[in-house]
Amino acid sequence: MNEDATRPLPVGKLPEQVLEGLLRRAPKPDSRVVVWPGVGEDAAVIDAGESYLVCKSDPITFAADRIGWYAVNVNANDIATTGARPRWFMVTALLPENGTTPQLAGEIFDDVVRACEPMGVSLVGGHTEITHGLDRPILVGSMIGEVEKDRLVRKDGARAGDVVILTKGVAIEGTAVIAREMRNRLTGHFPAAMLDRCADFLFEPGISVVKEALAANSARHVHAMHDPTEGGLATGLHELCRATGLGAQVDASRVPVLPETTGLCDHLGICSFGLIASGSMLIVVDPTDEDAVCEALEREKILAARIGTLTDRFADVRDVNADCQELWRKPEVDELARLFSE
């Protein structure tokens, strides 16, 4: 047996090489599947006749506070990257054997319902249990969306020379989680009002990207979209390039980093580009469509910044301002996971 096959893996997503090897084992007998799983693919797409169904499953493992809100929105975000509208949600709730009360279960359930309502998403099923060995709740969500066939956004539609737009800024989710889960560690170093504001990033500017995805796709034909989550913007760009078969030149100086994020990251010694980044969307369009898409986002009061372009160099992400166009490294683990393991 290969020695690497017995070596423990770090916390977080499976390494790309491991995941690709697993996915190669899966048979593909169903001709109705339009988009199969792959590194950098956000969701599966299935031909349902007159429209496409878009399917996604994602867990929430970092956060405990407002976990239901996270579960609905992170799954809805991946649906939105295909241009689809989230429709139906299922959730598996694994609750710790010590400390789970009817009140806790009710709070999580209510949180899920409150997150579904603004998007018109129906909660259609799932599973709940008290689980041995857990010290905190874990939710695993499954979202199904729907899109007209001529509005589907596929990552293989991207081309070299396309513009990469980033919405809102980084790292919204990571900032909110740090403020909510590490409040005691931060108190005394930052004003309470600032930490309250960071915690509220969950809602404003918010971790949902459904509105910007639908607005961009309605304005022009979007070539690709990707939701940078675990591993932050750096991992999101690498995943986008793997899925499109292209590379990217990025101008790091144009990446909007929220000032509160900068403050927390500098204090904790972590990199904002490697911090879980739900709330931002990478949108890939033809250069001639850039203005129309940015104007559509502006009408929705969503910040949009052109941060780079795609190239024909496969999976190669470089900073255009650095000496010798320095390669952007993909972090081994999300900065949040690194913090929690300290």
C-alpha positions in Angstrom: 0.0 0.0 0.0 1.2 3.5 -0.8 2.5 5.2 2.4 0.6 8.3 1.6 -2.7 6.3 1.7 -2.3 5.6 5.4 -1.2 9.1 6.4 -3.8 11.1 8.4 -5.4 14.0 6.5 -5.8 17.6 7.9 -9.2 19.0 9.1 -11.3 20.4 6.3 -12.1 19.4 2.7 -10.4 16.3 1.3 -7.3 17.2 -0.7 -8.1 17.6 -4.4 -6.0 14.6 -5.5 -7.8 12.3 -3.0 -11.3 13.6 -4.0 -10.6 13.3 -7.7 -9.5 9.7 -7.2 -12.7 8.9 -5.3 -14.9 10.5 -7.9 -13.2 8.5 -10.7 -14.6 5.4 -9.1 -18.2 6.5 -9.4 -20.1 5.1 -12.4 -22.1 7.4 -14.7 -25.0 5.3 -16.0 -27.7 8.0 -16.0 -27.9 10.1 -19.2 -30.2 12.7 -17.4 -27.3 14.0 -15.3 -26.1 17.2 -17.0 -23.4 18.2 -14.4 -21.6 15.4 -12.5 -19.5 15.9 -9.3 -16.0 17.3 -9.7 -13.5 19.5 -7.9 -14.8 23.0 -8.0 -18.3 22.1 -9.0 -20.9 23.5 -6.6 -23.9 21.4 -7.5 -25.3 18.6 -9.6 -27.7 19.3 -12.4 -30.4 16.8 -13.5 -32.6 17.0 -16.6 -36.2 17.1 -15.4 -37.9 17.6 -18.7 -39.0 21.2 -19.1 -36.4 22.5 -16.7 -33.2 21.4 -14.8 -33.2 20.4 -11.2 -30.0 21.5 -9.3 -29.0 19.6 -6.2 -26.6 20.3 -3.4 -25.6 18.9 0.0 -23.4 20.7 2.5 -22.8 20.5 6.3 -22.2 23.1 8.9 -19.4 22.0 11.3 -17.6 25.2 12.4 -20.4 27.2 13.8 -22.9 26.4 16.6 -24.6 29.7 17.0 -27.3 30.3 14.3 -26.4 27.0 12.8 -29.8 26.7 11.0 -29.3 30.0 9.2 -25.9 28.9 8.0 -27.2 25.5 6.8 -29.9 27.0 4.6 -27.9 29.8 3.1 -24.7 27.9 2.3 -26.7 25.3 0.4 -28.8 27.9 -1.3 -25.6 29.7 -2.4 -24.3 26.7 -4.2 -27.6 26.3 -6.0 -27.5 29.9 -7.1 -24.1 29.5 -8.8 -25.8 27.6 -11.6 -28.4 30.4 -12.1 -31.1 28.4 -10.4 -33.5 29.5 -7.7 -33.5 27.5 -4.5 -36.8 25.7 -4.0 -36.8 22.8 -1.6 -34.6 22.0 1.5 -34.0 19.0 3.7 -31.8 18.9 6.8 -30.2 16.2 8.9 -29.7 17.5 12.5 -27.2 15.6 14.6 -27.5 16.8 18.2 -25.0 16.2 21.0 -26.0 13.5 23.6 -25.2 15.9 26.5 -26.9 19.3 26.5 -29.6 18.8 23.9 -33.0 20.0 25.1 -36.3 20.6 23.5 -35.5 24.3 23.6 -32.2 23.8 21.6 -34.0 21.6 19.0 -36.7 24.2 18.7 -34.2 27.1 18.3 -32.4 25.3 15.5 -35.7 24.4 13.8 -37.0 28.0 14.0 -33.7 29.2 12.6 -34.0 26.9 9.6 -37.6 28.1 8.9 -36.6 31.8 9.3 -33.8 31.3 6.7 -36.1 29.5 4.2 -38.9 32.0 4.3 -37.3 35.1 2.6 -36.1 32.9 -0.4 -39.5 31.1 -0.8 -37.8 27.8 0.1 -39.9 25.0 1.4 -38.7 22.7 4.2 -39.7 19.3 2.8 -38.0 16.7 5.1 -34.9 15.5 6.8 -33.9 13.6 9.9 -33.2 14.5 13.6 -31.3 12.5 16.3 -29.3 12.7 19.4 -25.9 11.4 18.4 -23.2 9.7 20.5 -19.8 11.3 20.6 -20.7 14.9 19.5 -19.9 17.9 21.6 -21.9 20.4 19.4 -24.8 20.3 16.9 -24.0 19.4 13.3 -26.4 20.1 10.5 -26.2 18.5 7.0 -28.4 20.3 4.5 -29.6 19.3 1.1 -31.1 21.9 -1.3 -32.9 21.4 -4.6 -33.3 24.3 -7.0 -34.8 24.8 -10.4 -33.6 26.7 -13.5 -34.9 27.2 -17.1 -32.7 25.3 -19.5 -31.6 28.3 -21.4 -30.5 30.1 -18.1 -28.3 27.4 -16.7 -24.8 28.6 -15.8 -22.1 26.0 -16.3 -18.4 26.4 -15.4 -17.3 24.9 -18.7 -18.8 28.0 -20.4 -15.9 30.1 -19.1 -13.2 31.2 -21.6 -9.7 32.6 -21.4 -9.9 36.4 -21.3 -13.1 36.5 -19.3 -13.4 38.9 -16.4 -13.6 37.7 -12.8 -15.9 39.8 -10.6 -16.1 39.5 -6.8 -19.1 40.6 -4.9 -19.3 42.3 -1.4 -15.8 41.4 -0.2 -14.0 38.9 2.0 -14.4 37.2 4.4 -18.0 37.7 5.5 -18.7 34.3 7.0 -15.4 33.9 8.6 -15.6 37.3 10.3 -19.1 36.5 11.7 -18.0 33.0 12.9 -15.0 34.4 14.7 -17.0 37.1 16.4 -19.7 34.7 17.5 -17.5 31.7 18.5 -14.4 33.5 19.9 -16.0 36.5 21.7 -14.3 35.8 25.0 -10.9 35.7 23.3 -11.5 39.0 21.5 -13.1 41.0 24.3 -10.8 43.6 25.6 -8.9 43.9 22.3 -11.8 45.3 20.3 -14.8 47.5 21.2 -18.0 45.6 21.9 -19.8 47.5 19.2 -17.3 46.4 16.6 -17.7 42.7 17.7 -21.4 43.0 17.5 -21.2 44.4 14.0 -18.9 41.5 13.0 -21.4 39.0 14.4 -24.2 40.6 12.4 -22.2 40.1 9.2 -24.3 36.9 9.1 -27.2 39.1 8.1 -25.7 42.3 6.9 -23.9 42.3 4.4 -25.1 38.7 4.8 -23.8 35.3 3.8 -26.4 34.8 1.1 -25.4 35.3 -2.6 -28.7 34.3 -4.1 -29.7 37.8 -5.0 -26.5 38.7 -6.8 -26.4 35.5 -8.7 -29.9 35.9 -10.0 -29.3 39.6 -10.8 -26.1 38.9 -12.7 -27.6 36.1 -14.7 -30.6 38.1 -15.6 -28.5 41.1 -16.8 -26.3 39.1 -19.2 -25.2 35.6 -20.1 -22.9 34.7 -17.2 -20.2 32.2 -18.2 -19.5 30.8 -14.7 -20.1 31.5 -11.0 -18.5 30.0 -7.9 -19.1 30.4 -4.2 -15.8 30.7 -2.2 -16.4 28.9 1.1 -14.0 26.8 3.0 -10.5 27.8 2.3 -11.6 31.3 1.4 -11.0 33.3 -1.8 -7.7 31.6 -2.5 -9.3 28.1 -2.5 -12.3 29.5 -4.3 -10.2 30.8 -7.2 -8.3 27.5 -7.4 -11.6 25.5 -7.5 -13.0 27.8 -10.1 -9.9 27.2 -12.3 -10.1 23.5 -11.8 -13.7 23.4 -12.8 -13.3 25.7 -15.8 -10.1 24.1 -17.0 -8.4 27.6 -17.0 -6.1 29.7 -14.9 -6.5 33.2 -13.4 -4.5 36.4 -13.1 -5.6 38.2 -10.0 -5.0 41.7 -8.8 -4.9 41.3 -5.0 -4.9 45.1 -4.5 -8.4 45.1 -6.1 -9.9 42.5 -3.8 -12.3 44.2 -1.3 -11.4 43.1 2.2 -13.9 44.3 4.9 -12.0 46.5 7.4 -13.4 44.5 10.3 -12.1 41.3 8.7 -8.6 42.9 8.4 -8.7 43.9 12.1 -9.6 40.5 13.3 -7.2 38.7 11.0 -4.2 40.9 11.9 -4.9 40.4 15.6 -5.2 36.6 15.2 -2.4 36.2 12.8 -4.4 34.7 10.0 -4.9 35.5 6.3 -8.2 37.0 5.1 -7.8 35.3 1.7 -7.8 31.9 3.3 -10.7 32.5 5.6 -14.1 30.9 4.9 -15.9 33.3 2.6 -19.6 32.6 2.1 -21.3 35.9 1.3 -19.0 36.6 -1.7 -19.6 35.4 -5.3 -17.1 35.0 -8.1 -18.8 35.9 -11.3 -17.2 35.2 -14.7 -18.4 37.2 -17.7 -17.2 38.3 -21.1 -15.4 41.7 -20.9 -18.1 43.3 -23.0 -20.7 42.3 -20.4 -18.8 43.5 -17.3 -20.4 46.9 -17.1 -24.0 45.6 -17.5 -23.4 43.0 -14.8 -21.8 45.5 -12.4 -24.7 47.9 -13.0 -27.2 45.2 -12.3 -25.5 44.4 -9.0 -25.2 48.1 -8.1 -29.0 48.5 -8.6 -29.4 45.7 -5.9 -26.9 47.7 -3.7 -24.3 45.0 -4.0 -20.6 46.0 -4.2 -18.8 44.4 -7.2 -15.1 44.6 -8.0 -13.2 43.3 -11.0 -10.4 41.3 -9.4 -8.8 39.6 -12.4 -9.1 37.7 -15.7 -9.1 34.0 -16.7 -6.1 32.6 -18.7 -5.4 29.5 -20.7 -3.0 28.2 -18.1 -4.8 25.3 -16.3 -5.3 25.7 -12.6 -2.6 28.4 -12.4 -3.6 31.4 -10.2 -1.2 34.3 -10.1 -1.0 37.8 -8.7 -0.4 40.3 -11.5 1.2 42.8 -9.2 3.8 40.5 -7.5 7.3 40.0 -8.8 7.4 37.3 -11.4 3.6 37.1 -11.0 3.8 35.1 -7.8 1.6 32.0 -7.6 -1.4 32.3 -5.3 -1.1 29.3 -2.9 -4.1 27.2 -2.0 -4.2 26.9 1.8 -4.0 23.3 3.1 -6.7 24.1 5.7 -9.1 27.0 6.2 -7.8 29.7 8.6 -10.8 29.1 10.8 -10.0 25.4 11.2 -6.5 26.4 12.1 -7.8 28.8 14.7 -10.1 26.2 16.2 -7.3 23.7 16.4 -5.0 25.9 18.5 
